[in-house]
Amino acid sequence: MSTEFIVRTLHCEDGVVGLNGYQYLLHEDDSLMKFETKEVAKRFLTQNDIDLDTVEIIDIKTGEILNG
């Protein structure tokens, strides 16, 4: 059974807030970036100097919100 995780945040460096308040981590082509596991998502965020305290990692299948 495959599970995917996405990353969202309310934190925005330029002060702009999206319509629903959340910004989602996207690829360069604006497609939603998905990760196989929470650990893979955390590793990507850490390697790209994204503060884990400012993001939420979401299990796509269950909708469960997992703090970074």
N, C-alpha and C positions, 0 to 999 in steps of 0.2 A: 504494500500500500504506500503510494507516494504522497508525501506532504510537501507543500511549498509555503514559504514564508515571505512576507513583504515588509517593508520598513516605511514608517511614516513619522512625521514630526510636526509640532506646532512652531518650532523654532525656525526663524528665517533671518539670515544675516542682513537682508536689505529692509527688514521691517514689514514686508508685504505679507498679508495673510490670505490664503486661498479662500474660495467661496465657502467651503465647509470648515475652514480653519486648518486643514491639514495639508501638508506638502508630502508627496510620495517620492521615494527614491526611484529615479528613472534611468534608463540607458540613454546614450547620446541620441538615439532615434525617437526618444520620448515614449518608448514602450516601458511598461512596468517591470522593474528589476525584481526577479524572484530568486530565492535561495532554497537549496535542498533541505537545510537544517537551520535551526536557530544559531548553532555554533558557527556555521559557515557565514551567516549574516553578520554575526558579531566580529568575526575575523576580518571580513571585508571592511566593516565600519572602522574598526581599530586601525587597520592598515591605511585607511584614507583619512585619518585624524578626525573622525566624527565622534563627538562626545556621546557615549552610550547613555548618559543621563538625559539627553535631549530627544531621544527617539523611542518609538514603540515598535516592537517586532510582532507581527500578526500572523498567526496560523491561518492560512486561507481556508482550509477545510472546516475548522471549528469556529473561526472568528475570535478565538482566544487571543487576548492582548498580553504579550510577554514583554516586560520592561527589559531594556538592554542590559 
